Amino acid sequence: MNKVFVLGGSQTDFERSWSKEGKSVVALLKEVIDDCLEETNLSYKNITALNRQNKVACFVGNFLAEYYVNQGHLGSLLTEVDDAFYGVPSARYEAACASGSTALDAGITKIRTGDYDVVIVIGWELMKTVDSKVGGDFLGRAALYEEEAVGINFPFPKLFGRLADEILKKYHTPENLFMKSLATISNINYSNAKRNGKSQTRKWFMSELQANLRGDDTNPIVAGKLASSDCSQITDGAAAVVLISERYKQEHYKDQELPIVKGFGHRVAPLVFNKKIIESKPNKYILPWTRKAVVDAYNRAKLTVSNIDFFETHDCFTSSEYATISAFGLTEPGKEYEAILEGDIAFEGKSPINVSGGLIGCGHPVGATGVRMFLDLYKQVSRKAGKYQLQKANNGLMLNIGGSATTNYVFIVGKEDRF
């Protein structure tokens, strides 16, 4: 199998509301692709030339454009951005909030098998076209809609509120330590987002004290034990990355060090939350399929958790980030609070998580999230993360989930090993 290198990419400013600006999805795509090409020193003329040689393809991640913007057939939508995309193989990939990772997986695979030398992966979602209640109903399609979402206001906060309850029940974790841990996760991610010039909440205020004041007017309860501070954002945005083959690197970037895709994992759990909990009862992990995806990525990369310098994880809610800490192998299951409260996952900690701000701080345009996470792995490894650059960033791991931890995608990106 061929090696896959990351040439670079771009992200839109997640603070923006494209509807308020009166801009369409084509404007969103044109901006992110223009910026991506500029960042990677490519051009539309390059795409045209590569297409003549049958060396380029595009992969688009999106969840609910049919609902949010009344648009389908999203691969072909790229032809509205520039006529350089006429004839370029392109298609849309979907797996709820892991849609971006599904597009990445397809693009990476096409390079590994030698079908293409250059792949552009784009993830996007415009979510601010409707109010939060309608949007919450739309997002219910990531669950088994008829059973878990119909007639339920904000079904996903309720599902991840139940995850919090199940964690307490399974591990008998002291509730005060658990709730303090959730507040610490929220505070870390908001604090990290302030370093990120593209994050949605970089101008927002959040402190650990406020995050602990669940039920207060400034931090109302949303579902179960989860308050506003525990929830990710409704976000407009897009992210794009360019992946290249080893052959293309040798031809054009022979003397340049580029991050490489070292490993991946992909597992799918039962769609219905109740079935997840029933099936996971005999397992020490509350999300065993998530753990399997992580282990698969470690094995394919021939790495262990000790080799990973930083993590980007799917904190759609603080309870989801909490559960992934043991899935990564940072603690034993049921002991996640130790890594959180001892400062291990903080920006200056030994295993920092979501230095970008994560979904809570950076934002969560669902179809773009996987690509944005992957882009942040690239930024850290190539030392292009600016104010949120870590001192040590040789290998990074991302976990992107769709639904209530139903689709689980893991990628490891790092510096190429030199022997």
C-alpha positions as CSV (number, residue, x, y, z in Angstrom):
1,M,0.0,0.0,0.0
2,N,1.2,3.5,-0.8
3,K,1.9,6.1,1.9
4,V,-0.4,9.1,2.3
5,F,1.0,12.5,3.0
6,V,-0.8,15.6,4.2
7,L,0.1,18.7,2.1
8,G,-2.0,21.1,4.0
9,G,-5.4,22.7,4.2
10,S,-7.7,25.4,5.5
11,Q,-10.7,26.2,7.7
12,T,-13.3,28.9,7.6
13,D,-13.8,31.1,10.6
14,F,-16.3,29.2,12.6
15,E,-17.6,32.4,14.3
16,R,-19.3,33.5,11.1
17,S,-23.0,33.1,10.2
18,W,-23.1,32.7,6.4
19,S,-26.9,33.2,6.3
20,K,-26.6,36.6,8.1
21,E,-23.9,37.5,5.6
22,G,-26.3,36.6,2.8
23,K,-23.8,34.1,1.3
24,S,-24.7,30.8,-0.2
25,V,-23.1,27.3,0.1
26,V,-21.2,28.0,-3.1
27,A,-19.6,31.0,-1.5
28,L,-18.6,28.9,1.5
29,L,-17.1,26.2,-0.7
30,K,-15.3,28.7,-2.9
31,E,-13.7,30.4,0.1
32,V,-12.5,27.2,1.8
33,I,-11.1,25.8,-1.5
34,D,-9.4,29.0,-2.5
35,D,-7.8,29.2,0.9
36,C,-6.8,25.5,0.8
37,L,-5.2,25.9,-2.6
38,E,-3.3,29.0,-1.5
39,E,-2.1,27.2,1.7
40,T,-0.8,24.3,-0.4
41,N,0.6,26.3,-3.3
42,L,-1.8,24.7,-5.7
43,S,-4.1,26.3,-8.2
44,Y,-7.2,25.6,-10.2
45,K,-4.9,25.2,-13.2
46,N,-3.1,22.5,-11.3
47,I,-6.4,20.7,-10.8
48,T,-7.2,20.9,-14.5
49,A,-3.8,19.5,-15.4
50,L,-4.0,16.7,-12.8
51,N,-7.5,15.8,-14.0
52,R,-6.2,15.4,-17.6
53,Q,-3.8,12.8,-16.2
54,N,-6.5,11.2,-14.1
55,K,-4.6,11.9,-10.9
56,V,-7.0,14.0,-8.8
57,A,-10.3,13.4,-7.1
58,C,-12.5,15.2,-4.5
59,F,-14.4,13.8,-1.5
60,V,-17.1,15.8,0.2
61,G,-18.3,15.2,3.8
62,N,-21.7,16.6,4.7
63,F,-24.6,15.3,6.9
64,L,-27.8,17.3,6.3
65,A,-27.6,19.7,3.4
66,E,-30.9,18.5,2.1
67,Y,-32.5,19.8,5.3
68,Y,-30.4,22.9,6.2
69,V,-30.0,24.3,2.7
70,N,-32.3,22.2,0.4
71,Q,-29.4,20.9,-1.6
72,G,-28.2,17.4,-2.5
73,H,-25.9,16.0,-5.1
74,L,-23.0,17.7,-3.3
75,G,-20.1,16.2,-5.1
76,S,-21.2,17.9,-8.3
77,L,-21.7,21.2,-6.4
78,L,-18.0,21.7,-6.7
79,T,-18.5,22.4,-10.4
80,E,-20.2,25.6,-9.3
81,V,-17.1,26.7,-7.5
82,D,-14.8,26.6,-10.6
83,D,-14.9,24.9,-14.0
84,A,-11.6,23.2,-13.1
85,F,-13.8,20.7,-11.3
86,Y,-15.5,19.7,-14.6
87,G,-14.8,16.0,-15.0
88,V,-13.0,15.6,-11.7
89,P,-14.3,12.5,-9.8
90,S,-16.2,13.8,-6.8
91,A,-18.9,12.5,-4.4
92,R,-20.5,13.1,-1.1
93,Y,-20.0,10.9,2.0
94,E,-22.2,10.8,5.0
95,A,-22.0,9.3,8.5
96,A,-23.8,11.9,10.7
97,C,-21.2,13.9,12.6
98,A,-18.5,11.6,11.3
99,S,-19.3,12.5,7.7
100,G,-16.0,14.4,7.3
101,S,-14.0,11.3,8.4
102,T,-15.9,9.1,6.0
103,A,-14.8,11.4,3.2
104,L,-11.2,11.3,4.6
105,D,-11.3,7.5,4.7
106,A,-12.4,7.3,1.1
107,G,-9.7,9.8,-0.1
108,I,-6.9,8.1,1.9
109,T,-7.9,4.7,0.6
110,K,-7.9,5.9,-3.1
111,I,-4.3,7.1,-2.6
112,R,-3.2,4.0,-0.8
113,T,-4.5,1.8,-3.6
114,G,-2.7,4.0,-6.2
115,D,-5.8,5.3,-8.0
116,Y,-5.0,9.0,-7.5
117,D,-2.0,11.1,-6.5
118,V,-3.8,14.2,-5.2
119,V,-7.0,14.1,-3.2
120,I,-9.0,17.1,-1.9
121,V,-11.3,16.4,1.0
122,I,-13.8,19.0,2.0
123,G,-16.2,18.9,4.9
124,W,-19.0,21.4,5.5
125,E,-22.3,22.2,7.1
126,L,-24.5,25.3,7.2
127,M,-26.5,25.0,10.4
128,K,-27.7,28.5,11.2
129,T,-30.3,28.5,8.5
130,V,-32.9,27.4,11.1
131,D,-33.6,28.0,14.7
132,S,-32.1,25.7,17.4
133,K,-35.3,23.7,18.0
134,V,-35.7,22.8,14.3
135,G,-32.0,22.2,14.0
136,G,-32.2,19.8,17.0
137,D,-34.9,17.9,15.2
138,F,-32.8,17.7,12.1
139,L,-29.9,16.3,14.0
140,G,-32.1,13.6,15.4
141,R,-31.6,11.8,12.1
142,A,-28.2,10.8,13.4
143,A,-30.1,8.5,15.9
144,L,-32.9,6.1,15.0
145,Y,-35.2,9.0,14.3
146,E,-38.6,7.3,14.8
147,E,-37.6,5.7,18.1
148,E,-35.1,8.2,19.6
149,A,-36.0,11.7,18.2
150,V,-39.6,12.1,17.0
151,G,-41.4,14.6,19.2
152,I,-38.4,15.1,21.5
153,N,-36.9,18.5,21.8
154,F,-33.1,18.4,21.5
155,P,-32.7,14.6,21.4
156,F,-28.9,14.5,21.4
157,P,-28.4,16.5,24.6
158,K,-30.7,14.0,26.2
159,L,-28.8,11.0,24.7
160,F,-25.5,12.2,26.0
161,G,-27.1,13.2,29.3
162,R,-28.0,9.6,29.5
163,L,-24.4,8.7,28.7
164,A,-23.4,10.7,31.8
165,D,-25.9,8.8,33.9
166,E,-24.7,5.4,32.6
167,I,-21.0,6.3,33.3
168,L,-22.0,7.0,36.9
169,K,-24.0,3.8,37.2
170,K,-21.4,1.5,35.5
171,Y,-18.3,2.7,37.4
172,H,-19.8,4.0,40.7
173,T,-17.8,7.2,40.1
174,P,-18.3,9.7,42.9
175,E,-20.7,12.2,41.4
176,N,-18.9,15.2,42.8
177,L,-15.7,14.2,41.0
178,F,-17.6,13.4,37.8
179,M,-19.4,16.7,37.7
180,K,-16.2,18.6,38.5
181,S,-14.5,16.7,35.7
182,L,-17.1,17.8,33.2
183,A,-16.8,21.4,34.3
184,T,-13.0,21.1,33.9
185,I,-13.3,19.7,30.4
186,S,-15.6,22.6,29.4
187,N,-13.2,25.2,30.9
188,I,-10.2,23.6,29.2
189,N,-11.9,23.6,25.8
190,Y,-13.1,27.2,26.1
191,S,-9.7,28.3,27.3
192,N,-8.0,26.5,24.4
193,A,-10.4,28.1,21.9
194,K,-9.2,31.6,22.9
195,R,-5.8,30.8,21.3
196,N,-7.4,29.7,18.1
197,G,-8.2,32.6,15.7
198,K,-10.7,30.4,13.8
199,S,-12.7,29.2,16.8
200,Q,-16.4,30.1,17.3
201,T,-16.0,31.0,21.0
202,R,-12.7,32.8,21.1
203,K,-14.5,36.0,22.4
204,W,-16.9,34.2,24.7
205,F,-16.6,34.0,28.5
206,M,-16.4,30.8,30.4
207,S,-14.7,29.8,33.6
208,E,-14.6,26.6,35.6
209,L,-16.7,28.4,38.3
210,Q,-19.4,29.2,35.8
211,A,-19.3,25.7,34.3
212,N,-19.8,24.3,37.8
213,L,-22.9,26.5,38.3
214,R,-25.3,24.2,36.5
215,G,-28.9,25.4,36.7
216,D,-27.7,29.0,37.2
217,D,-29.2,31.6,34.8
218,T,-25.8,31.9,33.1
219,N,-25.5,28.1,32.7
220,P,-29.0,26.6,32.4
221,I,-29.6,22.8,32.4
222,V,-30.1,21.4,28.9
223,A,-30.7,17.7,29.5
224,G,-30.2,15.5,32.6
225,K,-27.0,16.5,34.3
226,L,-25.7,18.5,31.3
227,A,-25.9,22.3,31.2
228,S,-25.2,24.8,28.4
229,S,-21.4,24.7,29.3
230,D,-21.4,20.9,28.5
231,C,-22.6,21.3,24.9
232,S,-20.9,21.9,21.6
233,Q,-21.9,24.7,19.3
234,I,-24.3,25.1,16.4
235,T,-21.9,26.2,13.7
236,D,-21.6,27.2,10.1
237,G,-18.3,26.3,8.5
238,A,-16.1,24.2,6.3
239,A,-12.6,22.6,6.3
240,A,-10.5,21.2,3.5
241,V,-7.3,19.2,3.3
242,V,-5.1,18.1,0.4
243,L,-3.6,14.5,0.6
244,I,-0.9,13.3,-1.8
245,S,0.8,10.0,-2.7
246,E,4.4,9.1,-2.1
247,R,5.0,9.2,-5.8
248,Y,3.6,12.8,-6.1
249,K,5.7,13.8,-3.0
250,Q,8.9,12.4,-4.6
251,E,8.1,14.3,-7.8
252,H,7.3,17.7,-6.2
253,Y,8.3,17.8,-2.5
254,K,11.2,15.4,-2.3
255,D,13.2,17.4,0.2
256,Q,10.2,18.6,2.2
257,E,9.1,16.9,5.4
258,L,5.3,16.4,5.3
259,P,3.1,14.8,7.9
260,I,2.0,11.2,7.1
261,V,-1.2,9.3,7.8
262,K,0.1,6.5,10.1
263,G,-3.0,4.6,11.1
264,F,-6.8,4.5,11.1
265,G,-9.7,2.8,12.9
266,H,-13.3,2.5,11.9
267,R,-16.0,0.7,13.9
268,V,-19.8,1.0,14.0
269,A,-21.8,0.4,17.2
270,P,-25.5,-0.4,17.4
271,L,-27.5,2.6,16.2
272,V,-29.9,2.8,19.2
273,F,-28.4,4.1,22.5
274,N,-30.3,1.5,24.6
275,K,-28.7,-1.3,22.6
276,K,-25.3,0.2,23.1
277,I,-25.7,0.1,26.8
278,I,-27.1,-3.4,26.9
279,E,-24.3,-4.8,24.6
280,S,-21.5,-3.0,26.6
281,K,-22.6,-4.3,30.0
282,P,-20.1,-7.2,30.1
283,N,-17.3,-5.0,28.7
284,K,-15.2,-2.8,30.9
285,Y,-15.5,0.0,28.4
286,I,-18.8,1.8,28.2
287,L,-18.1,2.5,24.5
288,P,-16.3,-0.7,23.5
289,W,-16.6,0.0,19.8
290,T,-14.9,3.4,20.3
291,R,-12.1,1.6,22.1
292,K,-11.8,-0.9,19.3
293,A,-11.4,1.8,16.7
294,V,-8.6,3.4,18.8
295,V,-6.8,0.0,19.2
296,D,-7.1,-0.6,15.5
297,A,-5.5,2.7,14.7
298,Y,-2.7,2.0,17.2
299,N,-2.1,-1.4,15.7
300,R,-2.0,-0.2,12.1
301,A,0.4,2.6,13.1
302,K,2.5,0.3,15.2
303,L,2.2,2.8,18.0
304,T,0.8,2.8,21.6
305,V,-0.8,5.6,23.6
306,S,2.6,6.5,25.0
307,N,3.7,7.5,21.4
308,I,0.8,10.0,21.0
309,D,1.7,13.6,22.0
310,F,-1.8,15.1,21.7
311,F,-5.4,14.2,20.9
312,E,-8.4,15.8,19.1
313,T,-11.6,14.2,20.4
314,H,-15.3,14.5,19.7
315,D,-16.6,16.6,22.6
316,C,-20.1,17.1,21.2
317,F,-20.8,17.0,25.0
318,T,-18.4,16.9,27.9
319,S,-19.7,13.4,28.7
320,S,-18.5,12.1,25.3
321,E,-15.0,13.5,25.9
322,Y,-15.0,12.0,29.4
323,A,-15.7,8.6,28.0
324,T,-13.0,8.8,25.3
325,I,-10.2,9.4,27.8
326,S,-10.1,5.7,28.8
327,A,-10.8,4.6,25.2
328,F,-7.5,6.3,24.3
329,G,-5.8,4.3,27.1
330,L,-4.9,7.4,29.2
331,T,-6.6,5.8,32.2
332,E,-8.4,2.7,33.1
333,P,-12.2,2.8,32.5
334,G,-13.9,4.4,35.4
335,K,-10.8,6.5,36.3
336,E,-11.1,9.2,33.7
337,Y,-11.5,11.9,36.3
338,E,-7.9,11.3,37.4
339,A,-6.4,12.5,34.1
340,I,-8.8,15.4,34.0
341,L,-8.4,16.7,37.6
342,E,-4.7,16.1,37.7
343,G,-4.2,18.3,34.7
344,D,-3.0,15.7,32.2
345,I,-5.4,16.7,29.4
346,A,-4.8,20.5,29.8
347,F,-2.8,22.5,27.2
348,E,0.4,22.2,29.3
349,G,-0.4,18.6,30.4
350,K,1.3,15.4,29.4
351,S,-1.6,14.3,27.2
352,P,-3.3,17.5,25.9
353,I,-6.8,17.0,24.4
354,N,-8.5,19.5,22.1
355,V,-5.9,22.2,22.0
356,S,-7.9,23.7,19.1
357,G,-10.9,24.2,21.5
358,G,-12.6,21.1,20.3
359,L,-16.3,21.0,19.3
360,I,-17.3,22.9,22.4
361,G,-14.8,25.7,21.9
362,C,-13.8,25.7,18.2
363,G,-17.3,24.8,16.9
364,H,-19.2,21.9,15.4
365,P,-20.4,22.2,11.8
366,V,-21.2,18.5,11.7
367,G,-20.1,17.6,8.2
368,A,-16.8,19.6,8.6
369,T,-15.8,18.4,12.1
370,G,-13.8,15.3,11.0
371,V,-11.9,17.3,8.4
372,R,-11.3,20.1,10.8
373,M,-9.9,17.7,13.4
374,F,-7.6,16.1,10.8
375,L,-6.4,19.6,9.7
376,D,-5.5,20.3,13.3
377,L,-3.4,17.2,13.5
378,Y,-1.6,18.4,10.4
379,K,-1.1,21.9,11.9
380,Q,0.4,20.6,15.1
381,V,2.7,18.1,13.5
382,S,3.9,20.6,10.9
383,R,4.2,23.3,13.6
384,K,1.7,25.6,11.9
385,A,-0.8,25.9,14.7
386,G,0.2,29.5,15.7
387,K,-0.8,30.5,19.2
388,Y,-2.0,27.1,20.1
389,Q,1.1,25.2,18.9
390,L,2.3,22.6,21.3
391,Q,6.0,22.2,22.1
392,K,5.9,18.4,21.4
393,A,3.7,17.3,18.5
394,N,5.3,14.4,16.7
395,N,2.2,12.2,16.6
396,G,-1.5,13.2,17.0
397,L,-4.6,11.1,17.2
398,M,-8.2,12.2,16.4
399,L,-11.5,10.5,17.3
400,N,-14.6,11.6,15.3
401,I,-18.0,10.0,16.2
402,G,-21.3,10.0,14.4
403,G,-24.6,9.7,16.4
404,S,-24.5,8.6,20.0
405,A,-21.0,7.1,19.4
406,T,-22.4,4.9,16.6
407,T,-19.8,5.5,13.9
408,N,-16.3,5.8,15.3
409,Y,-13.4,7.0,13.2
410,V,-9.8,7.4,14.4
411,F,-6.8,8.7,12.5
412,I,-3.2,9.1,13.5
413,V,-1.1,11.6,11.8
414,G,2.6,12.2,12.6
415,K,6.1,12.9,11.4
416,E,7.4,10.3,8.9
417,D,9.7,7.8,10.6
418,R,13.3,8.0,9.3
419,F,15.3,4.7,9.4
